[in-house]
Amino acid sequence: MRFERIEQLTDCQNNDLHRMYQEEWWTKGRGLEDIRRMLEHTKVTVGFCDTESKCLIAFARVLTDYVYKALVLDVIVEGGSRGQGLARALMDAVVGRRSLASVSHIELYCRPELASL
């Protein structure tokens, strides 16, 4: 599978994110309209989609003040796309964002066993 980086989700990719959320215990139950509203108020998002189908296969979002803190949330990779380095690629894309270059601390909010990201 080949993938490409995106920074804004299409309506179809919003649906993909909703589906991915429903498959995880920590995001199960999030409603599609709430997800749309969340995305509307999140200035920094990073995703990867399949180059052919354009379906979303990985996603992360960042809450930040652009000075002191950037908090990376909701790092998620679609089940069938795991093991290809997409979570690491999401984190690299976040850290490499020009708009976050002057932020003092970028922090990943996740379970301790996933902290190696």
C-alpha positions as CSV (number, residue, x, y, z in Angstrom):
1,M,0.0,0.0,0.0
2,R,1.2,3.5,-0.9
3,F,0.2,6.5,1.1
4,E,0.4,10.2,1.0
5,R,0.4,12.9,3.7
6,I,-2.6,15.2,4.1
7,E,-3.2,18.1,6.5
8,Q,-6.9,18.5,6.1
9,L,-9.6,15.8,5.9
10,T,-12.3,15.6,3.2
11,D,-15.9,14.7,4.2
12,C,-15.2,11.1,3.1
13,Q,-12.0,11.0,5.3
14,N,-14.1,12.4,8.2
15,N,-16.2,9.3,7.8
16,D,-13.0,7.1,7.7
17,L,-11.8,8.7,10.9
18,H,-15.2,8.0,12.6
19,R,-15.0,4.4,11.5
20,M,-11.4,4.1,12.8
21,Y,-12.5,5.7,16.2
22,Q,-15.3,3.1,16.5
23,E,-12.8,0.3,16.3
24,E,-10.7,1.4,19.3
25,W,-11.8,1.2,23.0
26,W,-10.4,4.7,23.8
27,T,-12.4,6.5,21.0
28,K,-15.4,4.2,20.6
29,G,-18.7,6.0,20.8
30,R,-17.5,9.3,19.4
31,G,-20.2,10.7,17.1
32,L,-19.6,11.9,13.6
33,E,-21.0,15.4,14.2
34,D,-18.8,15.8,17.3
35,I,-15.8,14.7,15.2
36,R,-16.6,17.3,12.6
37,R,-16.8,19.9,15.2
38,M,-13.5,18.8,16.8
39,L,-11.8,19.0,13.5
40,E,-13.3,22.4,12.8
41,H,-11.6,23.7,16.0
42,T,-8.3,21.9,15.6
43,K,-5.8,24.0,13.7
44,V,-3.1,21.3,13.3
45,T,-4.0,17.9,11.9
46,V,-1.8,15.3,10.1
47,G,-3.0,12.3,8.3
48,F,-2.0,9.7,5.7
49,C,-4.4,8.4,3.1
50,D,-4.1,5.6,0.6
51,T,-2.8,7.1,-2.7
52,E,-5.4,5.3,-4.8
53,S,-8.6,5.2,-2.8
54,K,-7.8,8.4,-0.8
55,C,-9.2,6.6,2.3
56,L,-7.7,7.8,5.6
57,I,-5.4,5.2,7.1
58,A,-3.7,7.3,9.9
59,F,-4.4,10.4,11.8
60,A,-3.1,12.7,14.6
61,R,-4.2,16.1,15.9
62,V,-2.4,18.8,17.9
63,L,-3.6,21.4,20.3
64,T,-1.1,24.2,20.7
65,D,-0.4,27.8,21.8
66,Y,2.5,27.9,19.2
67,V,4.9,29.1,21.9
68,Y,5.2,26.8,24.9
69,K,3.2,23.6,24.4
70,A,1.9,21.4,21.6
71,L,-0.1,18.4,22.8
72,V,-0.4,15.5,20.3
73,L,-3.7,13.7,20.6
74,D,-5.6,10.8,18.9
75,V,-2.7,9.2,17.2
76,I,-4.5,6.4,15.3
77,V,-3.6,4.0,12.5
78,E,-6.3,1.9,10.8
79,G,-6.0,-1.8,11.8
80,G,-5.0,-3.2,8.4
81,S,-2.3,-0.5,8.0
82,R,-0.4,-1.1,11.2
83,G,3.2,-2.2,11.2
84,Q,4.2,0.1,8.3
85,G,5.7,2.9,10.4
86,L,2.7,5.2,10.0
87,A,2.5,6.2,13.7
88,R,6.2,7.2,13.6
89,A,5.6,9.0,10.3
90,L,2.7,10.9,12.0
91,M,4.9,12.0,14.8
92,D,7.7,13.0,12.4
93,A,5.2,15.0,10.4
94,V,4.0,16.8,13.6
95,V,7.5,17.6,14.8
96,G,8.5,18.7,11.3
97,R,5.6,21.2,11.0
98,R,7.0,24.7,10.3
99,S,4.2,26.2,12.4
100,L,5.4,24.2,15.4
101,A,9.1,24.8,15.0
102,S,9.3,27.4,17.8
103,V,7.2,25.5,20.3
104,S,9.3,24.7,23.4
105,H,7.6,21.4,24.3
106,I,5.8,18.9,22.0
107,E,4.1,16.3,24.2
108,L,2.4,13.0,23.1
109,Y,-0.7,12.1,25.1
110,C,-0.9,8.4,25.1
111,R,-0.8,5.2,27.2
112,P,2.7,4.5,28.7
113,E,3.3,1.4,26.5
114,L,3.0,3.6,23.4
115,A,5.4,6.3,24.6
116,S,8.2,5.1,22.3
117,L,6.5,7.1,19.6
